[in-house]
Amino acid sequence: MTNPSAATVRRVTKDWAAAFPGFTVWRPLHLLRRIGPVVQGICLDRSTSGDGYCPTAHVHALTREFPVISLTLGHRLERLSGQPEAVLFTRQEGEFQRAVDALKAQSRLSLDVPPSLEEIVREYHSSSSARQEKGFPPAVMEMEDSILIAAAAHRRDLVEDSLSIATDLASKWPKARLPLTWVSADAWLEGMRNKADAAEALAETVTGQVAAHKLDKLKE
C-alpha cells in the first residue's frame, strides 16, 4: 500500500474544494455543506491500494445520534462499465477535471445548486424502493432518515409521504433480514410517528450533532 504525503492530501483536497465552491472543507479529503437537518458531502475515499481515491457523493442526516458522518445514499464515481473508478493522487490535470465533471453528471442530487430538502427526501424514497426491488437488505435506516428529516424541517406533507412509503416497504421486508430489535411493522411505524411528532427533541438532536461533528462553519 502506498500512502500519499500530507502535502499531496492537502493539494487534492484544495483542488476539489475549488471545483465545488459551494462546499466547505470539513476534514482532509472530505467536503460538506449543510442543508437544514442534512449535510451533503463529497468524500474522496482512499482506494485499497492507497495510491488513489474514489470520489463519493453522499448525504448524512443529523436527526439521529451517530458517531461519524455516514455515506448514506453514496454514489461512487463510476466508469462507463458501471464499476467504481479511482483517481490517482498523481493524476494529470485533464484526468482530475474529467472526474469532477463525471461525478457531477452521475450524482443523483445536484452538486452545484444545493438540492432542496424535498429532493433529498424523495431520493431517500427512490433509493429505498430500488433496494427492495433488487432484493438488497431492507432500507430501514434510510426510511427512518426520510421521516425524521422531513419532520425536523416541519414538512408534514413529506412526513406523511415517507410514512406511506415506509408502510408499503415494511409489508414486503423479509423478517429474517430486519434488525434484531425489530418487533413488528406496526410497532416500528408507531415509533417513527412518535419521533416525528417530537419536534423539540429532533431540534435538540440536530443541534447536538452539529456540535459533535464540528459542523457549525459549514456553508448552507
C-alpha positions, 0 to 999 in steps of 0.5 A: 500500500502506498500512502500519499504525503500530507502535502499531496492530501492537502493539494487534492483536497484544495483542488476539489474544494475549488471545483465545488465552491459551494462546499466547505472543507470539513476534514482532509479529503472530505467536503460538506455543506449543510442543508437544514437537518442534512449535510451533503458531502463529497468524500474522496475515499482512499482506494485499497491500494492507497495510491488513489481515491474514489470520489463519493457523493453522499448525504448524512442526516443529523436527526439521529445520534451517530458517531461519524458522518455516514455515506448514506445514499453514496454514489461512487464515481463510476466508469462507463462499465458501471464499476467504481473508478479511482483517481490517482493522487498523481493524476494529470490535470485533464484526468482530475477535471474529467472526474469532477465533471463525471461525478457531477453528471452521475450524482443523483442530487445536484452538486452545484445548486444545493438540492432542496430538502424535498429532493433529498427526501424523495431520493431517500424514497427512490433509493429505498424502493430500488433496494427492495426491488433488487432484493438488497437488505431492507432500507430501514435506516434510510426510511427512518432518515426520510421521516425524521428529516422531513419532520425536523424541517416541519414538512408534514406533507413529506412526513406523511409521504415517507410514512406511506412509503415506509408502510408499503416497504415494511409489508414486503421486508423479509423478517429474517433480514430486519434488525434484531430489535425489530418487533413488528411493522406496526410497532416500528411505524408507531415509533417513527410517528412518535419521533416525528411528532417530537419536534423539540427533541429532533431540534435538540438532536440536530443541534447536538450533532452539529456540535459533535461533528464540528459542523457549525462553519459549514456553508448552507 
